[in-house]
Amino acid sequence: MALDHQPQFDDLGGAVKPPPRPSLFGRFTMLLNIIGTLLIIAMGIAVNADVLGRDLFNHPVPGVFEFLGLSIVSVVFLQMANTLREDRHVANDIILSFVSRTHPRVAHAFYGLFHIIGAALMLLIVWFVWPMFVENYEQGYFKGTTNYVEIPIWPFMATVVIGGIATAIQYFILAARQLSRAFAPTGAPEG
């Protein structure tokens, strides 16, 4: 393990620069990602406790099924913005990678357009989910059995709203970056 003061080298022997410090928004997406990861761990613990409860004591843990149903969507929306930011999403860009070799500005313009569409779709999801979130919060809706297991729905709906907005912002950041490369003056670096 290298110490901080020792230079790091890539496979070709060139010095590697440390990655730039993430922006405030980048740190926010990382925080959402961490919360999503902790939720995955909580889901794993809940499932294992339920399995052990069924096998060892013939008594399942109440509310696990409801908790899992609500948590899965939350995890997706909590981790989506950071996944997009770090370019770790699944993509099929065979055609655009071919186009980018001969016409990089065209490829940048299409990527920018795709990111704008992605942002619009995220905002559309938020627009549809917001009234449901407000209703769940104001009415105190829950999943489970009254006076036995009551899991409030609104915190899970809030993760969809927050994650959707964060992902839309990330899409707009990527769109601006791609479109600035597509329409940069001739001779300007495309980096």
C-alpha angles and dihedrals in degrees: 000000000000123000119236094252094053117089117247121221133204125226092278095051096256120137114259119221117222113253114266117261109263120251122250089263090048090054089049091055089048089053091051089049091051091050089051090051091050088050089053089052090049089050091051092049091048093050093048092047089050093050092047091046091053095045102039103031103018087236122108122216106259118240099019094116092050093044092052093048091054096039100054095067091042092055091052094051094042092054101035100086094050092045089054092044092053093043093238098132126111111267137172108202102148093130095045093047087055091047092047091062093063103019109027094166091057091050091049090050092052092047089050090051091048091052091050089052090049091052091048091051092050091050089049090055090049090048091055096041097046096075090048090050092051092047092049091049096046096042096041095232117184143178120237135041122322113257090002111062117356116174111183113231100206097078090057091047088050090058089055091051095045094042092046092052092046091050092048090052090049090050090052091050091052092045091053091049094049095043092049088055092046095051100032114132115267112274093025114126114261095208 
